Amino acid sequence: MKAMGEDVRRKTIELLESLIGIRSANPPGDEDRIADAVETLLRETGLEPVRVRLSEHRSSVVTRVKGRQPGALVLCGHLDTVNTDPDQWPSDPWAAKRVGNRIYGLGAADMKGGVSVLISLVRELVRRDVEPSHDLVLVLTADEEQGYRGAAGVAEAGLIDDARFLLIAEPTAGNVYLGQKGELWVECTFSGRAAHGSIPDSGVSAILPAAEFCLHLAQQGRAFPEVPGRGRTSLNIGTFRGGTQVNIVPDRATIELDLRVVTAAERCRVLDLIDTAGQKTASSHGAVFSRRVANDRAPITSPLDDPLVARFLQVHSQITGRSVTPEIAPYSTDAVAIFPRLEMPVVIYGPGRIEQAHQPNEYLELDSLDEAWKVIGRFIGLS
């Protein structure tokens, strides 16, 4: 393919820097400011983006480049970031800082780097007057970090009903993921009996069985089996809340679990494990256990023999010289809001590393930006 070129590379990096400078933390979720900037760029290119409103001050941006054949290739990224504490950063998280091969800033990896690549590619496609083989639909969403409602709104709006392939440009450290693990959040509650803190034996502490429950699950989670091509189900004890004040025996403890399941069978198995462990630890202390599923999204996998999946893997190998071992992403993406409505192959591939996401001093390696631009570029027809 034609080289990315120093001018295009410079503009892509400058775009990333400018997007980092626009606050789009979720919560509170004011994506309209970054959506305005993106829409202006696309209109300057000659495209006709549309806004899909989520709520006041919040919207997604969608635009389409016409191709030769029916069926669209959807290029998707999210405009929001998580929130952060600027006091934990050595520099301003909303002012991009370049140090050697890295750009630091909130959202650099997750995922304003991927968004910058997608916008840059679509603009270059139009500038070179390249007609892609299929329509290309650029989908830039709100609310990915909280509830995927922006992606759901785009799917429901009918703007990608003809989609044949979905590329999510989340950070993958150069890997290609053919889907993603399921997302299962479970809220577990232990109920005891309150009493005066000076006579704890007259009450039933909810915290003690809850703590034993967490330790047991953590131990069991380390032994979850490996499923070929999908990895292992993971378990994170995300929150633990118990007690009201120091001189009261706590009568309630609540734990939130984040499980990323690799198969439907694994989902059933971990729920059985939670129920068994919860009931056993609760009864041993005279407490009561209950649980509810707060979020339940099935795993997504894509067939290796799909022509577009096979082509993406071929292009990736040609550009990088690396072969791909089929696996699915350990994290969740906007695909969970699109795939159930419009089933299609899903590939997750983009610049940066997920290990950089959701932490202070987040950065993106510029080499990964270059590689993603070349791989996705060749795939969409910039040859």
matplotlib code that plots the C-alpha trace (Angstrom):
import matplotlib.pyplot as plt

x = [0.0, 1.0, 3.0, 1.2, 3.4, 4.9, 2.2, -0.6, 1.3, 1.8, -1.9, -3.0, -0.8, -2.0, -5.6, -4.9, -3.4, -6.4, -8.9, -7.0, -7.5, -11.3, -12.7, -15.1, -15.0, -17.9, -19.3, -20.6, -20.6, -20.5, -19.5, -21.1, -17.9, -15.7, -18.6, -18.7, -15.0, -15.2, -18.2, -16.5, -13.4, -15.6, -17.6, -14.4, -13.5, -16.8, -18.7, -22.1, -22.1, -25.2, -25.7, -27.5, -28.7, -28.4, -29.4, -28.7, -25.1, -24.5, -24.5, -22.7, -21.4, -22.0, -20.8, -20.7, -18.4, -20.1, -18.5, -18.9, -20.8, -23.8, -23.1, -21.2, -17.9, -18.4, -15.4, -16.3, -14.7, -15.9, -15.5, -15.8, -13.1, -13.3, -12.9, -9.6, -8.0, -5.6, -3.6, -2.4, -0.9, 2.6, 1.2, -2.2, -4.3, -6.1, -3.0, -1.3, 2.4, 4.8, 7.9, 9.9, 7.7, 4.8, 1.9, 0.6, -2.9, -6.3, -7.8, -4.6, -4.9, -8.6, -9.4, -8.7, -5.7, -8.0, -10.5, -7.8, -6.7, -10.2, -10.9, -7.6, -8.2, -11.6, -10.4, -7.5, -9.8, -11.9, -8.8, -7.4, -10.8, -10.7, -13.9, -13.9, -15.2, -18.0, -19.6, -17.6, -19.5, -17.6, -19.4, -18.0, -20.1, -21.0, -21.3, -19.1, -17.5, -20.7, -23.5, -22.8, -26.0, -24.4, -23.7, -27.1, -28.7, -26.8, -27.9, -31.5, -31.4, -31.1, -27.8, -25.9, -28.6, -26.6, -23.4, -21.4, -18.4, -17.6, -14.2, -13.7, -10.4, -9.9, -6.2, -5.0, -1.2, -0.9, -3.1, -6.3, -9.2, -12.0, -14.7, -14.7, -15.5, -18.9, -19.5, -21.3, -21.7, -23.2, -24.2, -24.0, -25.6, -25.0, -27.6, -27.0, -28.4, -27.3, -26.3, -24.3, -20.6, -19.7, -21.6, -20.9, -21.9, -25.5, -25.6, -24.7, -22.0, -22.5, -19.0, -17.3, -19.0, -18.7, -14.9, -14.6, -16.7, -14.4, -11.3, -12.8, -13.8, -10.4, -8.8, -11.2, -10.9, -7.1, -8.0, -10.6, -9.7, -8.3, -10.6, -8.7, -9.1, -11.0, -8.7, -9.9, -12.9, -11.7, -13.1, -12.6, -14.1, -14.9, -16.5, -17.1, -19.4, -20.4, -21.4, -22.7, -20.5, -17.8, -19.9, -22.6, -22.4, -22.9, -26.1, -25.4, -22.5, -22.7, -20.1, -20.0, -18.3, -17.1, -16.7, -15.6, -16.8, -15.6, -18.5, -22.2, -21.2, -18.6, -21.3, -23.5, -20.5, -19.4, -23.0, -23.2, -19.9, -21.1, -24.4, -22.7, -20.0, -22.4, -24.9, -22.1, -20.3, -23.5, -25.0, -21.8, -22.2, -25.9, -26.4, -28.4, -27.0, -28.7, -27.5, -28.7, -27.3, -26.7, -25.3, -25.2, -23.7, -22.9, -19.4, -19.0, -16.9, -16.4, -15.9, -12.4, -13.9, -15.8, -14.3, -13.9, -12.4, -10.0, -9.0, -8.4, -6.1, -4.3, -3.7, -2.5, 0.0, 1.2, 1.8, 3.2, 4.8, 3.1, 0.6, -2.5, -3.5, -7.3, -8.5, -11.0, -10.6, -10.5, -12.5, -15.9, -16.6, -19.4, -19.9, -22.2, -24.7, -24.5, -24.0, -27.2, -29.2, -27.2, -25.3, -22.0, -18.4, -16.6, -12.8, -11.2, -7.9, -6.4, -3.4, -2.2, -2.4, -5.4, -3.0, -2.7, -6.5, -8.2, -5.1, -3.0, -0.3, -2.0, 0.0, 0.0, 3.1, 3.2, 4.6, 1.3, -0.6, 1.5, 0.9, -2.9, -3.2, -1.4, -3.3, -6.8, -5.9, -5.0, -8.1, -10.4, -8.8, -6.0, -3.6]
y = [0.0, 3.6, 4.7, 6.4, 9.4, 11.8, 14.4, 12.0, 10.6, 14.1, 15.0, 11.7, 12.4, 16.0, 14.7, 12.4, 15.2, 17.4, 14.7, 14.1, 17.8, 17.6, 16.3, 13.4, 11.6, 9.3, 10.0, 12.6, 11.9, 15.2, 13.7, 16.4, 18.6, 15.9, 14.9, 18.5, 18.4, 15.1, 16.2, 19.3, 17.4, 15.0, 17.7, 19.5, 16.3, 16.4, 13.7, 14.1, 12.8, 12.4, 12.6, 9.9, 11.6, 9.7, 12.4, 16.1, 16.9, 13.3, 11.9, 9.5, 10.4, 8.2, 8.8, 6.6, 6.3, 4.7, 1.5, -0.7, -3.6, -3.9, -4.6, -2.3, -2.6, -0.8, 0.9, 1.6, 3.5, 5.3, 9.0, 8.8, 8.0, 6.9, 9.6, 10.2, 12.0, 14.6, 14.7, 11.1, 12.2, 13.7, 16.0, 17.3, 14.3, 16.5, 17.9, 15.5, 15.1, 13.5, 11.7, 9.8, 7.1, 7.7, 10.1, 10.5, 11.6, 10.4, 8.2, 8.0, 4.2, 3.7, 4.7, 8.1, 6.5, 4.1, 6.8, 9.0, 6.2, 5.5, 9.2, 9.6, 6.6, 7.7, 11.2, 9.8, 7.5, 10.4, 12.6, 10.0, 9.5, 5.7, 3.8, 0.9, -2.5, -2.1, 0.9, 2.0, 3.3, 5.1, 4.8, 6.9, 6.3, 7.8, 5.9, 2.9, 3.2, 2.9, 1.1, 0.9, 2.9, 5.0, 1.9, 0.5, 3.8, 3.6, 0.0, 0.8, 3.9, 1.7, 3.3, 0.0, -2.5, -3.6, -4.3, -7.4, -6.9, -5.0, -3.7, -2.3, -0.4, -0.9, -1.3, -4.9, -4.6, -5.7, -8.8, -9.5, -10.7, -12.6, -11.6, -11.1, -12.7, -12.3, -9.8, -11.0, -8.8, -10.4, -8.5, -10.8, -9.9, -11.3, -10.5, -10.8, -9.3, -5.9, -5.6, -3.3, -3.4, -4.1, -7.4, -8.8, -12.4, -11.1, -10.3, -11.9, -10.1, -10.1, -9.0, -12.2, -14.7, -12.1, -11.9, -15.7, -15.9, -13.4, -15.3, -18.6, -17.2, -15.6, -19.0, -20.8, -18.2, -18.8, -22.4, -21.7, -23.9, -22.7, -23.1, -23.4, -20.3, -18.4, -18.3, -18.5, -17.0, -14.2, -13.1, -9.7, -8.7, -5.2, -3.7, -4.7, -2.7, -3.5, -2.0, 1.5, 2.5, 1.1, 0.3, -1.7, -5.3, -5.1, -6.7, -6.3, -6.8, -6.4, -7.6, -6.9, -9.4, -8.8, -12.1, -12.3, -15.7, -17.5, -19.8, -20.3, -23.4, -21.4, -18.9, -21.6, -23.1, -19.9, -19.0, -22.4, -21.8, -18.4, -19.9, -22.9, -20.8, -18.1, -20.4, -22.4, -19.4, -17.7, -20.7, -21.3, -17.9, -17.9, -15.4, -15.4, -15.2, -13.9, -12.7, -11.0, -10.7, -7.0, -7.3, -10.4, -10.2, -13.3, -14.1, -13.2, -15.3, -14.9, -17.7, -18.1, -19.1, -15.9, -14.2, -10.8, -12.2, -14.3, -11.2, -9.1, -11.8, -12.1, -8.3, -8.2, -11.0, -9.2, -5.9, -7.2, -10.5, -12.1, -15.0, -14.8, -17.4, -17.3, -15.9, -13.5, -10.2, -10.4, -7.2, -6.0, -3.5, -1.8, -5.1, -6.2, -3.6, -4.1, -7.9, -9.1, -6.8, -7.3, -10.5, -10.2, -11.1, -9.0, -8.3, -6.2, -4.6, -1.2, 0.7, 0.7, -1.7, -2.4, -2.5, 1.2, 1.8, 3.1, 4.2, 7.4, 8.3, 6.4, 6.4, 5.2, 4.0, 5.8, 2.6, 1.0, 3.9, 3.5, -0.3, 0.0, 2.7, 0.4, -2.8, -1.2, 0.9, -1.9, -3.8, -1.0, -0.5, 2.1, 0.1]
z = [0.0, -0.3, 2.7, 5.5, 4.8, 7.2, 6.6, 7.3, 10.3, 11.7, 11.3, 12.9, 15.9, 16.1, 15.9, 18.8, 20.8, 20.2, 21.2, 24.4, 25.1, 24.9, 28.2, 27.6, 30.9, 31.7, 34.2, 33.8, 30.1, 28.1, 24.7, 22.6, 22.8, 21.3, 18.9, 17.7, 16.9, 15.1, 13.1, 12.0, 10.8, 8.8, 7.2, 6.2, 4.4, 2.4, 4.4, 5.9, 9.4, 11.5, 15.2, 17.2, 20.3, 23.6, 26.1, 26.7, 25.9, 24.8, 21.2, 18.9, 15.4, 12.3, 8.7, 5.6, 2.6, -0.4, -1.8, -4.9, -3.4, -1.0, 2.7, 5.0, 6.9, 10.3, 11.9, 15.5, 18.4, 21.5, 22.3, 26.1, 28.7, 32.3, 34.9, 36.7, 39.6, 38.1, 41.4, 40.6, 37.3, 37.0, 34.3, 33.2, 32.0, 29.5, 27.9, 25.6, 26.4, 23.9, 25.3, 22.8, 21.2, 23.6, 24.0, 27.5, 28.3, 29.5, 26.7, 24.8, 24.6, 25.6, 23.0, 21.4, 19.7, 17.8, 17.1, 15.6, 13.3, 12.1, 11.4, 9.7, 7.5, 6.4, 5.6, 3.6, 1.7, 0.7, -0.1, -2.4, -4.0, -3.3, -3.7, -1.2, -2.1, 0.4, 2.1, 5.1, 8.1, 10.8, 14.2, 17.1, 20.2, 23.5, 26.8, 26.1, 29.5, 31.4, 29.5, 25.7, 25.2, 22.4, 20.3, 21.1, 19.9, 16.6, 16.1, 16.8, 14.5, 11.4, 10.3, 10.1, 9.2, 6.2, 8.2, 7.2, 9.4, 12.6, 13.5, 17.0, 17.3, 21.0, 22.1, 21.5, 21.7, 18.1, 18.6, 16.6, 18.7, 17.0, 19.5, 23.2, 26.6, 28.1, 30.8, 33.9, 37.0, 40.1, 43.3, 46.4, 49.7, 53.1, 55.8, 59.5, 62.7, 64.1, 67.8, 70.0, 69.2, 72.8, 72.7, 69.2, 70.1, 70.5, 66.8, 63.5, 61.5, 57.8, 57.1, 58.4, 56.0, 53.2, 53.7, 53.8, 50.6, 48.8, 49.8, 48.6, 45.3, 44.7, 45.3, 43.0, 40.3, 40.0, 39.0, 36.3, 33.3, 30.1, 27.1, 23.8, 21.6, 24.4, 27.4, 31.0, 32.7, 35.0, 38.4, 40.0, 43.4, 42.4, 45.5, 49.1, 51.3, 54.9, 58.2, 59.1, 62.0, 64.2, 67.3, 65.5, 64.5, 60.7, 59.6, 55.8, 53.5, 49.7, 47.2, 43.5, 41.3, 37.7, 35.8, 32.1, 31.0, 27.9, 27.2, 28.2, 30.1, 32.1, 33.0, 34.5, 36.3, 38.0, 39.0, 40.7, 42.4, 43.7, 45.0, 46.7, 48.3, 49.4, 51.0, 52.8, 54.3, 55.2, 57.0, 58.9, 60.5, 60.9, 58.1, 54.9, 51.4, 48.2, 44.8, 41.7, 38.2, 37.5, 34.0, 31.7, 28.2, 26.3, 24.8, 21.1, 18.7, 15.0, 12.4, 11.0, 7.6, 7.2, 4.1, 5.7, 8.9, 6.8, 4.7, 7.8, 9.3, 5.9, 5.8, 9.4, 8.7, 5.5, 7.2, 10.5, 9.6, 12.6, 12.5, 14.6, 17.2, 17.3, 20.7, 22.1, 23.9, 27.7, 28.0, 26.7, 23.9, 22.1, 20.2, 23.1, 22.1, 18.3, 17.8, 19.5, 17.2, 14.0, 14.1, 12.1, 12.4, 15.0, 15.0, 17.7, 16.8, 17.4, 18.7, 22.3, 25.2, 27.4, 30.3, 30.0, 30.3, 33.4, 35.3, 35.8, 33.4, 30.5, 27.3, 23.7, 21.8, 18.4, 16.7, 17.4, 15.9, 12.7, 12.5, 13.1, 10.4, 7.9, 8.7, 8.8, 5.8, 3.6, 4.7, 3.7, 0.4, 0.8, -1.4]

ax = plt.figure().add_subplot(projection="3d")
ax.plot(x, y, z, "-o")
ax.set_aspect("equal")
plt.show()
